[in-house]
Amino acid sequence: MTVGTLIYGIVPLFVDLTETHVFHPDWTPHSRMYMVWLLGTNSSVAEMALFFLWLHKKDLAFGIQLTGVLGLCVNGGFMQAHRNRLENVVRSSDIFFVAYRRICNS
């Protein structure tokens, strides 16, 4: 559970705080704000999960269950977003982004 928690709490910081994501020149400030918010939320949730998993000794079973549920929420949200992307449900925001780039580049 520790490795899984670190994967959603730490790895995205190294992947998304780069020129391909948060620092990409074509990203709008609004998009950057949401990505940084997501990274901060996921890292905070992972920190809380690790606290309950390793340091909350009152109820070990609760810590294990909570860590599992929090990981399911974070990773489930990622899977849902990926599924929506594949099904073109996010089409309206994509259209807005393309229109914004065309306006800014003209």
N, C-alpha and C positions, 0 to 999 in steps of 0.2 A: 504494500500500500504506500510505503514511503516513496518508492521509485515512481509509481503512477502519479502521486501528488506532486513530486518534483517536476515531472514531465509537463503537467499543465500549469505549474506555478513558476518555473524558471526558464524552461526551454523557449517558450514564446518570446520572452524578453530578448533573447539573442537572435531570434529569427525575425521578429517584427520591428525591432528598433534599428532598422537598416534603410538603405536607399531604395530598397524594393517595396517597402511598406510605409512606415511613418514618415520617413524623410524623402519619399518619392516626390519629385518636383511637380508632378501632375495631380497629386492628391490635394483636395480642398482642405482648408483649415477645419471645416466641420468633420470631414472624414478622419483627419488626424486626431481630433479631440475624442471621437468615439473609440478609435483604436487604442489610444493611451488610456482611456477610461477602462476599456476591457482588460488591458494588460494589468493595470493597477488592481482592478477587482479580482481577477484570477489569481494574482500573486497574493493578495490579502486573504482570499479564501483558502489558498494552499497553506499559508502561514498559520491560519486558525486551525486547519485540519491537522497539520503536523503537531501543533500544540496539544490538541485533544488526543492525538494518537500516542504521543510520547511523554507528555508532561502531566496530563490529567490522570492522576493515579487513583482518584476516588472510585471511578467506574470505568474500568478498562473496556468492557463490552460497549459502553456508550461511545467511547472515543473511536473504536473500530467502526461501529455502525455509522457514526456521524461522518467520519472520513470517507467511507464508501458512498454515502448519499451525496456529499458535497462533490466528490469526484464524478459521480453520475450526472449531477446537474451541470457541471462545467463541460464535461466531455459530451454529454447529451445535447447541450446547446450548440456545440461545435458541429456535431453530426447533423443536427437539424438544419443549421445554416448551410452546410455542404449539400444536403439533400435538396434544399430549396434552390440553391444555385444550379444544381443539375437539372431541376425541373423548370428553370427560368421563372421562378416566382418573384425573384428580386428584380425583374425586368424594369419596373418603374424607376428605381434608384439608378440603374445602369443608364437608362435614357437620360435622366437628369445629369448624370456625370458627363456623358458624351456631349450633351448640349452645352454644359458649362465650359468644357474644354474648347469647344468650337467658338464660343463667344470670346473667351480669353485669348485665344490664338488669332482672332481676326483683327 
